[in-house]
Amino acid sequence: MKNYTKLANCIRFLSIDAVEKAKSGHPGMPMGMADIATVLFHDFLIHNPKDPNWLLRDRFVLSNGHGSMLLYSLLYLTGYKKLTISQIKNFRQLGYITAGHPEYEPDAGIEITTGPLGQGISNAVGMAIALKKLSKEKKLSKAPKVYVFCGDGCLMEGISQEAISLAGHLKLNNLILIYDNNNISIDGPTDLAFSDNTNLRFKSVNWEVHSGKGHDHENIYKLLKKVQISKVPCLLNFKTTIGFGSPNKSAKASSHGSPLGSEEVKLTRSKLSWNEKPFQIPDKLLKIWRNSSTKNLQIYKKTKSISHTTLSNKDIDKLFSKIEIDLKDFKSDQATRKSSEAILHYFKEDHPILGGSADLTGSNNTKGKQMSVLDSMNTAGQYIHYGVREHGMAAIMNGIAATKIYKTYSGTFLSFADYMKPSLRLAALMKINPIQVFTHDSIGLGEDGPTHQPIEQINMLRLIPNSYVFRPCDLKETIVCWREALKIKDAPSFICLSRQNLPQISNKKLDSKKFKGAYVIYGPKINNDITIIATGSEVPLAVNVAVRIRGDGIIAKVISMPSTSVFEKQSKTFNNNLLKSKSSETFVIEAGSTMYWNKYTKYENIFGLDNFGASAPGNEVFRKFGLTTEIISNKIIRKIKTK
């Protein structure tokens, strides 16, 4: 075997020195995983540092992202241009890409943002799905591999079980999970809280499993070689020593999340016979590292010209022009979830779109009739049955979106957005663009009761920076919202849809070619006494209120606001003019929490609910919480008449 020890020590001491200089970080994991990482990158990982975005490269994901210096060291050593020694020296400093936890920077070889433990495992499942699908479509003999490093914490988080279960079901044989089994967590030994039989757990969900010695280079090589031809996803459970090489802190929690300290660094240098100054890598070793990817040049030259199609804005506009024409005469009352399904029926097999649902396909209406199911037998399918795995689903979608091969969307109930929140936030942070379809978006869903009736969720979504929320009121608005969501390149979208039927009221009022998030759906554009804002299923209610109070001499302009996100990106002049009224009184009607709307009006002018719903038919629930034409009209009349 080659002398991997010195190559691994390059990783160890770059990591030690960076953490020491920053006075912050996690040296233990990079020190413990350096041997495995060396064999993987030197002999197995197919990548090209000179072309980080090569489509058919293998992907490397660091799920235990606190050990980020392992990744940054590898990227510097193998020659990624953006990962300079200056970046290493400025680990965890403002303005540098060497953040405390890896942040998505594909040009630098950082494939995904990982921080919350378990996310990276799930992201990797998404990447593996996308790469298998692409390889099938391109008729390639095998798909690129996705290698994931994870720790005990990743496996303790429940999201990991959701992800590995689906991966085993789909037989993702291009997924290799490498477990840093060091028996140490922040609190101390893992047996304080963790006594799982990890190997049996993975075997039970159809994974191939091997145990290995994490500092035995020959054993590491042998196992990595063995799993290259597996027919199912693989777990390599390597026994490792956290803080390997540190005389006083190895195998101890003290090496996990704090610098070793200057004296311990000196002792570690001595023990591992490393005589270089901080941040210095001997030329001979750096040359070996820089040449490690030359093994991939032949496959790179063969496949670098292979590309994938994307849906351009022009393609989207053409598709949606047809949809609008075909559906323009639709007049029946219809739930917006059904309106959404009507749109998805236009998605064809050659569209680079990958949909799915969390075991709610018939309720979310997320499967287009031309979509085939992606499963272990048909890896080129367009629709994934995620099962009841909302958190895993959202993180898997982030992995798919990060490959930039397919536009991905999925569906569940809006109340279950709570299960998905960490992944939704990370999508926004990464500026990637999955679309979440959230149906059953209000108390209007009725009899399923308060556990399923979302109250605060839509405003939770609106508060995620760099995201887009859409809540259409009918078919035409749903068409426009889907079109806008598909065009967004740098943020996730959340399309919130009704279970109950709604009238078609926007057809003659909404100019779909000039969508600005909000528009006048009823009443005069100027010289109105008051303005009423509403979204989704409450827009028809707002129109009914406007009609009723007109009999009392109050002229209302009703604003349908299917996207607060888009509206708030418009000019201040446009927004002020749209909401303007003679009385300067603005009212809001939305069957959810009221807090978000305080930016538009006074609390007493908001008609919503700040408590949980009730189990009853939808109309009765609306009545219970005062969201009826009569109750709202009377309150507005009293307010305006007594002003």
C-alpha positions in Angstrom: 0.0 0.0 0.0 1.0 3.6 -0.6 2.2 5.7 2.4 -1.1 7.2 3.2 0.0 8.3 6.7 1.8 11.4 5.5 -1.0 12.4 3.1 -3.5 12.0 5.9 -1.4 14.1 8.2 -1.6 17.0 5.7 -5.4 17.0 6.4 -4.8 16.7 10.2 -2.5 19.6 10.5 -4.2 21.9 8.2 -7.3 21.3 10.3 -5.5 21.6 13.6 -3.8 24.9 12.5 -6.9 26.4 11.2 -8.9 25.7 14.3 -6.1 26.9 16.5 -5.8 30.2 14.6 -9.5 30.7 14.6 -9.6 29.9 18.3 -12.8 28.0 17.5 -13.9 24.8 15.7 -13.9 21.0 15.8 -10.5 19.4 15.2 -11.3 15.9 16.5 -13.4 14.7 13.6 -10.9 15.8 10.8 -8.1 14.1 12.8 -10.1 10.9 13.2 -11.5 10.7 9.6 -8.3 11.8 7.8 -7.2 8.3 6.9 -10.5 7.3 5.4 -10.8 10.6 3.5 -7.3 10.2 2.1 -7.9 6.8 0.6 -11.3 7.9 -0.7 -10.1 11.1 -2.5 -6.8 9.6 -3.6 -8.0 6.3 -5.0 -11.8 6.4 -5.5 -13.6 9.7 -5.8 -14.1 10.7 -9.4 -13.9 14.5 -9.6 -11.9 17.2 -11.4 -10.8 20.2 -9.3 -10.2 22.1 -12.5 -13.9 21.7 -13.5 -15.9 21.6 -10.2 -19.2 21.6 -12.1 -18.5 18.6 -14.3 -22.0 17.0 -14.4 -20.9 13.3 -14.1 -18.6 13.7 -11.2 -19.0 11.8 -7.9 -20.4 13.9 -5.1 -18.9 14.1 -1.6 -21.1 15.2 1.3 -20.0 16.0 4.8 -23.1 15.3 6.9 -21.2 15.7 10.2 -20.5 19.3 9.0 -18.9 20.5 12.3 -15.8 18.8 11.0 -15.8 21.2 8.0 -12.0 21.6 8.1 -11.7 18.1 6.8 -13.6 19.1 3.7 -11.7 22.4 3.2 -8.4 20.7 3.7 -9.3 18.1 1.0 -10.5 20.7 -1.4 -7.3 22.8 -1.0 -5.0 19.8 -1.2 -6.6 18.4 -4.4 -6.5 21.8 -6.1 -9.9 23.5 -6.1 -9.0 27.1 -7.2 -11.4 28.9 -4.9 -10.2 27.0 -1.8 -6.8 28.8 -1.3 -4.4 28.6 1.6 -5.7 32.1 2.5 -9.2 30.6 2.8 -7.8 27.9 5.2 -6.0 30.5 7.3 -9.2 32.5 7.6 -11.4 29.6 8.7 -14.6 30.8 10.3 -13.9 34.5 9.5 -16.2 37.0 7.9 -16.1 37.1 4.1 -14.5 33.7 3.5 -16.1 30.5 2.2 -14.5 28.4 4.9 -17.5 28.7 7.2 -17.9 26.9 10.5 -20.2 24.4 8.8 -20.0 23.8 5.0 -22.1 26.2 3.0 -23.1 25.4 -0.6 -20.4 26.6 -2.9 -20.3 24.2 -5.9 -17.6 26.2 -7.7 -15.3 25.4 -4.8 -16.4 21.7 -4.5 -18.8 22.3 -1.5 -21.7 20.3 -2.8 -24.3 21.1 -0.1 -24.9 23.1 3.1 -24.8 20.8 6.1 -25.2 22.0 9.7 -28.1 20.4 11.4 -27.0 16.8 11.8 -28.6 14.2 9.5 -29.3 16.7 6.7 -26.3 15.6 4.7 -27.4 11.9 4.7 -30.8 12.9 3.3 -29.3 15.4 0.8 -27.1 12.6 -0.5 -30.1 10.4 -1.1 -31.5 13.1 -3.3 -28.3 13.5 -5.2 -28.1 9.7 -5.7 -31.7 9.7 -7.0 -31.0 12.5 -9.5 -27.7 11.0 -10.7 -29.3 7.5 -11.2 -32.2 9.1 -13.1 -29.8 11.1 -15.3 -27.6 8.1 -16.0 -30.6 6.0 -17.1 -31.8 8.8 -19.4 -28.3 9.1 -20.9 -27.9 5.3 -21.2 -24.7 5.3 -19.1 -23.4 2.0 -17.8 -23.3 3.3 -14.2 -24.2 6.3 -12.2 -21.8 8.6 -10.4 -21.4 7.7 -6.8 -22.4 9.8 -3.8 -20.1 9.4 -0.8 -21.3 10.7 2.6 -19.4 11.0 5.9 -21.6 10.9 9.0 -21.2 10.7 12.7 -23.1 9.4 15.7 -25.2 12.5 15.8 -26.4 12.2 12.2 -27.6 8.7 13.0 -29.4 9.8 16.2 -31.4 12.4 14.3 -34.7 10.9 13.1 -34.3 12.4 9.7 -31.6 9.8 9.0 -34.0 6.9 9.3 -36.5 8.5 6.9 -33.7 8.9 4.4 -32.0 5.6 4.7 -35.3 3.7 4.6 -36.2 5.3 1.2 -32.7 4.8 -0.1 -32.9 1.1 0.7 -36.3 0.8 -0.9 -35.1 2.5 -4.1 -31.9 0.3 -4.1 -29.6 3.3 -4.6 -26.4 1.4 -5.3 -24.6 4.6 -6.1 -24.9 5.8 -2.4 -22.1 5.0 0.0 -22.4 6.1 3.6 -19.2 6.2 5.7 -19.8 6.2 9.4 -17.3 7.8 11.8 -17.9 5.4 14.7 -15.7 7.1 17.3 -18.1 6.6 20.3 -17.8 10.2 21.4 -20.3 13.0 21.4 -20.3 16.5 23.0 -21.6 15.3 26.3 -19.0 12.4 26.4 -19.2 8.7 25.5 -22.1 8.0 23.1 -23.4 5.3 25.4 -24.9 8.1 27.5 -27.7 8.1 25.0 -27.0 5.8 22.1 -26.9 2.0 22.1 -28.3 1.1 18.7 -27.1 -1.8 16.7 -26.3 0.4 13.8 -25.4 -2.4 11.4 -28.6 -4.3 12.0 -30.6 -1.1 11.6 -29.2 -0.5 8.1 -29.5 -4.2 7.1 -33.2 -4.1 8.1 -33.8 -1.4 5.5 -32.0 -3.3 2.7 -28.5 -1.8 2.9 -25.2 -3.7 2.4 -23.2 -3.3 5.5 -19.4 -3.7 6.3 -17.4 -2.9 9.4 -13.9 -1.6 9.2 -10.9 -0.2 10.9 -10.7 3.6 10.3 -6.9 3.9 10.6 -6.0 0.8 8.7 -5.3 2.0 5.1 -5.3 -1.4 3.6 -8.7 -2.3 5.2 -10.2 1.1 4.1 -9.0 0.5 0.6 -10.4 -3.0 0.5 -13.8 -2.1 1.7 -14.1 1.0 -0.6 -13.1 -1.3 -3.5 -15.7 -3.9 -2.5 -18.7 -1.6 -2.4 -18.1 -0.2 -5.9 -20.1 -3.1 -7.4 -22.9 -3.3 -4.8 -26.5 -3.6 -6.0 -27.9 -1.6 -3.0 -26.8 1.4 -0.9 -23.8 0.6 1.4 -22.8 1.5 4.9 -19.1 1.4 5.9 -19.0 1.4 9.6 -15.4 2.4 10.5 -14.2 2.3 14.0 -12.2 5.5 14.5 -10.4 7.5 17.2 -11.6 11.1 17.5 -8.6 13.5 17.7 -6.3 10.8 16.4 -2.6 11.7 17.2 -3.3 13.9 20.1 -1.4 12.4 23.1 -3.9 13.8 25.7 -7.1 14.5 23.9 -7.6 11.6 21.5 -10.6 9.4 22.1 -12.0 12.2 24.4 -14.8 14.7 24.1 -12.3 17.5 24.8 -11.1 17.1 21.1 -14.6 17.4 19.7 -15.5 21.1 19.6 -12.5 23.1 20.9 -9.0 23.9 19.7 -6.4 21.5 21.1 -4.4 24.3 22.6 -0.8 25.3 21.7 0.9 22.9 24.0 -1.2 19.9 22.8 -0.6 21.0 19.2 3.2 20.8 19.8 2.8 17.3 21.4 0.7 16.1 18.5 3.2 17.4 15.9 5.9 15.5 17.8 3.9 12.3 18.1 3.0 12.3 14.4 6.5 13.4 13.3 5.2 16.5 11.6 7.9 19.1 11.6 6.3 21.7 9.3 5.3 25.2 10.3 1.6 26.0 10.6 -0.2 25.8 7.3 2.8 24.5 5.4 2.5 21.3 3.3 5.7 19.8 2.0 5.9 20.2 -1.8 6.3 16.5 -2.4 3.1 15.7 -0.5 1.2 18.6 -2.1 2.2 17.3 -5.5 0.9 13.9 -4.7 -2.4 15.3 -3.6 -2.7 17.6 -6.6 -2.1 14.7 -9.0 -4.6 12.4 -7.2 -7.4 13.4 -9.6 -5.5 12.6 -12.7 -6.8 9.1 -12.5 -10.2 10.6 -13.5 -9.0 12.4 -16.7 -10.0 9.6 -19.1 -13.6 9.4 -17.8 -13.7 13.2 -17.7 -12.7 13.5 -21.3 -15.3 10.9 -22.3 -18.2 12.5 -20.4 -17.5 16.2 -20.1 -19.6 17.0 -23.1 -22.7 15.3 -21.7 -25.2 17.9 -20.5 -28.8 18.0 -19.3 -31.7 20.1 -20.5 -33.3 22.7 -18.3 -36.6 24.5 -18.5 -35.8 28.0 -19.7 -38.1 30.9 -19.0 -39.1 30.9 -22.6 -40.0 27.2 -22.4 -42.1 27.9 -19.2 -43.9 30.8 -20.9 -44.7 28.7 -23.9 -46.0 25.8 -21.8 -48.1 28.1 -19.6 -49.5 30.1 -22.5 -51.0 26.8 -23.8 -52.3 25.9 -20.3 -54.0 29.3 -20.0 -55.6 29.0 -23.4 -56.8 25.5 -22.8 -58.3 26.2 -19.3 -59.5 29.8 -19.9 -63.2 28.9 -20.1 -63.2 26.8 -16.9 -66.0 28.2 -14.7 -66.9 25.5 -12.1 -66.0 25.8 -8.5 -62.8 23.9 -7.8 -60.3 23.5 -5.0 -57.0 25.0 -5.9 -55.3 21.6 -5.2 -57.4 20.3 -8.2 -56.4 23.4 -10.2 -52.8 22.6 -9.5 -53.3 19.0 -10.6 -54.8 20.2 -13.9 -51.6 22.1 -14.5 -49.4 19.2 -13.6 -51.1 17.1 -16.3 -49.3 19.2 -18.8 -45.8 18.1 -17.5 -44.4 15.7 -20.0 -41.9 12.9 -19.7 -39.2 14.9 -21.4 -39.5 17.8 -19.0 -36.6 17.9 -16.5 -39.1 17.8 -13.6 -39.1 15.4 -10.7 -42.2 15.4 -8.5 -43.5 13.5 -5.5 -45.6 13.4 -2.4 -45.5 12.2 1.2 -48.0 9.4 0.8 -50.7 12.0 -0.1 -50.8 11.9 -3.8 -54.6 11.6 -4.0 -55.0 14.4 -1.5 -52.2 16.7 -2.7 -53.1 16.0 -6.3 -49.4 16.3 -7.2 -49.0 13.6 -9.9 -49.5 14.6 -13.5 -51.1 11.9 -15.7 -48.1 11.7 -18.0 -45.7 11.1 -15.1 -44.3 7.6 -14.5 -43.3 6.5 -11.0 -39.6 6.5 -10.1 -38.8 3.3 -8.2 -36.0 0.6 -8.0 -37.1 -0.8 -11.4 -37.7 2.5 -13.2 -35.0 4.9 -12.1 -35.9 7.3 -15.0 -39.4 7.9 -13.6 -40.7 11.4 -12.9 -42.6 10.9 -9.7 -41.4 9.7 -6.3 -43.6 8.1 -3.6 -41.7 9.5 -0.6 -43.9 7.7 1.9 -44.8 9.3 5.2 -41.4 11.0 5.5 -41.9 14.8 5.3 -38.7 15.9 6.9 -36.6 13.4 4.9 -38.5 14.4 1.7 -37.7 18.0 2.0 -34.0 17.3 2.6 -33.9 14.8 -0.2 -35.4 17.4 -2.5 -32.6 19.8 -1.4 -30.1 17.2 -2.6 -31.9 16.9 -5.9 -32.1 20.7 -6.4 -28.4 21.1 -5.5 -27.4 18.9 -8.5 -29.2 21.5 -10.7 -30.3 18.6 -13.0 -34.1 18.6 -12.3 -36.6 21.1 -11.0 -38.1 19.2 -8.1 -41.4 19.6 -6.2 -43.4 17.6 -3.8 -46.6 17.7 -1.7 -48.0 17.4 1.8 -50.5 19.2 4.0 -49.6 22.7 5.1 -49.8 21.8 8.8 -46.9 19.4 8.3 -44.6 22.2 7.1 -43.5 22.1 10.7 -41.9 18.7 10.2 -40.0 20.2 7.2 -38.9 23.5 8.5 -35.1 22.8 8.9 -34.8 21.7 5.3 -37.0 24.5 4.0 -34.7 27.0 5.8 -31.6 25.4 4.4 -33.0 25.5 0.8 -33.4 29.3 1.2 -30.0 29.6 2.7 -28.4 27.7 -0.2 -30.4 29.7 -2.8 -31.7 26.5 -4.4 -35.2 26.2 -5.8 -37.3 23.2 -4.8 -41.1 23.8 -4.8 -43.2 22.6 -1.9 -46.9 22.1 -2.6 -48.8 22.5 0.6 -52.5 21.6 0.4 -55.3 21.7 3.0 -54.1 25.3 3.7 -56.6 26.5 6.3 -59.4 25.8 8.7 -61.5 25.3 5.6 -60.4 21.7 5.4 -62.9 21.1 8.1 -63.6 17.8 9.8 -60.0 16.6 10.2 -59.7 19.1 13.0 -57.1 21.4 14.6 -54.2 18.9 14.3 -54.5 19.3 10.5 -55.7 22.9 10.3 -52.8 25.2 9.8 -52.9 28.5 11.7 -49.3 29.9 12.0 -47.6 27.8 9.3 -48.1 30.1 6.3 -46.6 33.0 8.2 -43.8 30.8 9.4 -43.1 30.3 5.7 -43.3 34.0 4.9 -40.7 34.7 7.6 -38.1 32.5 6.0 -35.6 34.8 4.2 -35.1 34.3 0.5 -38.2 32.3 -0.1 -41.5 32.7 -2.0 -44.9 32.0 -0.7 -47.9 31.6 -3.1 -51.5 31.2 -2.0 -53.8 31.4 -5.1 -57.6 31.9 -4.9 -58.7 30.0 -8.1 -57.5 28.3 -11.2 -56.0 31.3 -13.1 -54.1 32.5 -10.0 -52.8 28.9 -9.5 -51.6 28.8 -13.1 -49.7 32.1 -12.6 -48.2 31.0 -9.2 -46.9 27.7 -10.7 -45.4 29.6 -13.6 -43.6 32.0 -11.3 -42.4 29.3 -9.0 -40.9 27.3 -12.0 -39.0 30.4 -13.1 -37.4 31.1 -9.7 -33.7 30.0 -9.9 -32.3 31.1 -6.5 -35.0 30.4 -3.8 -37.5 27.8 -2.7 -41.2 28.3 -3.4 -44.2 27.2 -1.3 -47.5 26.9 -3.1 -50.4 26.8 -0.6 -53.6 25.3 -1.9 -57.2 24.7 -0.7 -59.0 21.5 0.0 -62.4 23.1 -0.4 -63.9 24.2 -3.7 -63.6 27.9 -4.6 -65.3 30.0 -7.3 -63.4 31.2 -10.4 -63.2 35.0 -9.9 -59.9 36.3 -11.2 -60.2 35.6 -14.9 -61.0 39.1 -16.1 -59.0 41.0 -13.5 -55.6 39.3 -13.4 -53.1 40.2 -16.1 -51.0 37.1 -15.9 -48.2 38.7 -18.0 -47.7 41.5 -15.5 -47.9 39.6 -12.2 -46.7 41.6 -9.3 -47.9 39.5 -6.4 -51.1 41.5 -5.8 -53.8 43.2 -7.9 -57.4 44.7 -7.7 -59.8 41.8 -8.0 -62.9 43.8 -7.2 -63.9 47.5 -6.9 -62.4 50.7 -8.2 -58.6 51.2 -8.5 -58.9 54.7 -7.1 -61.4 56.7 -5.1 -62.2 53.8 -2.8 -63.1 54.4 0.8 -61.3 51.4 2.2 -59.0 48.6 1.0 -59.4 44.9 1.8 -56.5 42.5 1.3 -57.2 38.8 1.1 -55.4 35.6 0.0 -56.4 32.2 -1.2 -59.8 30.9 -0.1 -60.6 34.2 1.7 -60.6 36.2 -1.5 -64.2 35.3 -2.4 -65.2 36.1 1.2 -63.5 39.5 0.9 -65.4 40.2 -2.4 -68.7 39.2 -0.7 -67.9 41.6 2.2 -67.2 44.4 -0.3 -70.5 43.8 -2.1 -72.4 43.9 1.2 -70.9 47.0 2.7 -71.5 48.9 -0.6 -75.1 48.9 0.4 -74.1 51.0 3.4 -72.3 53.5 1.2 -68.8 52.1 1.8 -66.8 51.5 -1.4 -64.2 48.9 -1.0 -61.3 47.9 -3.2 -60.4 44.2 -2.8 -56.8 43.3 -3.3 -56.1 39.6 -4.0 -52.5 39.0 -2.8 -51.5 35.5 -4.0 -47.9 36.2 -3.2 -46.8 38.6 -0.5 -43.2 37.6 -1.4 -43.6 38.9 -5.0 -45.6 42.0 -3.9 -43.0 43.1 -1.4 -40.3 43.1 -4.1 -42.2 45.7 -6.1 -41.5 49.5 -5.9 -42.8 51.4 -2.9 -44.8 53.6 -5.2 -46.6 50.7 -6.8 -47.4 49.1 -3.4 -48.6 52.4 -1.8 -50.8 53.2 -4.8 -52.3 49.7 -4.9 -53.3 49.8 -1.2 -54.4 53.4 -1.1 -57.8 54.5 0.1 -59.6 57.7 1.0 -59.9 56.7 4.6 -56.4 55.2 4.8 -58.1 52.2 6.3 -56.8 48.8 5.2 -58.4 45.5 6.3 -57.0 42.0 5.9 -58.9 38.7 5.8 -56.9 35.5 6.1 -57.9 32.4 8.0 -54.7 32.1 9.9 -52.5 33.9 12.4 -52.7 37.7 12.3 -49.3 38.7 13.4 -47.7 39.0 9.9 -50.2 41.4 8.7 -49.4 44.1 11.2 -47.0 45.6 8.7 -50.0 46.5 6.5 -52.6 47.7 9.1 -53.7 47.9 12.7 -54.3 44.8 14.7 -58.1 45.5 15.0 -58.4 45.6 11.2 -57.2 42.0 10.7 -59.7 39.2 10.4 -58.0 35.9 11.2 -57.4 33.7 14.2 -54.7 33.3 16.7 -55.9 30.1 18.3 -56.3 26.6 17.0 -59.2 25.4 14.8 -62.0 23.0 15.5 -63.3 19.7 14.0 -66.4 20.4 12.0 -67.5 21.1 8.4 -65.4 23.9 7.0 -68.2 26.5 6.8 -69.1 25.9 10.4 -65.5 26.4 11.5 -65.3 29.7 9.6 -68.5 30.7 11.3 -67.2 29.8 14.8 -64.2 32.0 14.3 -66.1 35.0 12.9 -64.9 34.6 9.3 -68.3 35.2 7.6 -69.6 37.9 5.3 -72.1 39.2 7.9 -69.7 39.3 10.9 -66.8 41.0 9.0 -69.1 43.4 7.2 -70.8 44.6 10.4 -67.4 45.2 12.1 -66.1 47.2 9.1 -69.3 49.2 8.9 -69.1 50.1 12.6 -65.5 51.0 12.3 -66.0 53.3 9.3 -69.3 54.9 10.4 -67.9 55.8 13.8 -64.7 57.2 12.5 
